[in-house]
Amino acid sequence: MLTLSTRYQIIIGLVLALFMVITRGHHFASLQNVPSASWAVFFLAGVYLRSAWSMPGFFTFAWALDYGAYIWAGASGFCLTPAYFFLLPAYASLWLAGCWYKNQHTFSLRTFIPLSLSLAVSTVICRIFSSGGFYLFSGRFEEKTFIEFSERFMKHLPLFFESLLFYAGIAIAVHIAFVLISNLSDPLKTNTG
């Protein structure tokens, strides 16, 4: 099981919030073509942050960024429909998968099996809620069919996997580096991250 001090959790929470700000829908950042880190933020919050309040906290923060960008920065309100609230179970699936993985974590190669499983399953569930909710309840689609939804779902799913895996890969590299540096500075330490 992965446990971190409160200090490290605060630092990680702030870094995750920063990633959300600079990548969320290109609202505020000048970075173009950088994939959104939002899905990874929710998964990683489940992994690293102990408080259950991180899930509703990050959801509220994401909504505030989207709504603020729409109101004050002139961003498109295309996604701000009643379907927006389907992001709550979508993001919760990622957060819960992160919490599940946290209890499976070991600092060994065996950890990639539960990590891969939690990432894959939560990404599909998240995509079903986010895309399905938007397709059914946004009012943006006239005639809704299961075939059309399936085609849209499968067309865009790889892009969401790529984005999530990109940020998860960065988190894995940083995690490994911190554990190795920590063990080098204290060779008698038995904490395996």
Secondary structure, 3 states (H helix, E strand, C coil): CCCCCHHHHHHHHHHHHHHHHHHCCCCCCCCCCCCCCHHHHHHHHHHHCCCCCHHHHHHHHHHHHHHHHHHHCCCCCCCCCHHHHHHHHHHHHHHHHHHHHHHHCCCCHHHHHHHHHHHHHHHHHHHHHHHHHHHHHCCCCCCCCHHHHHHHHHHHHHHHHHHHHHHHHHHHHHHHHHHHHHHHHCCCCCCCC
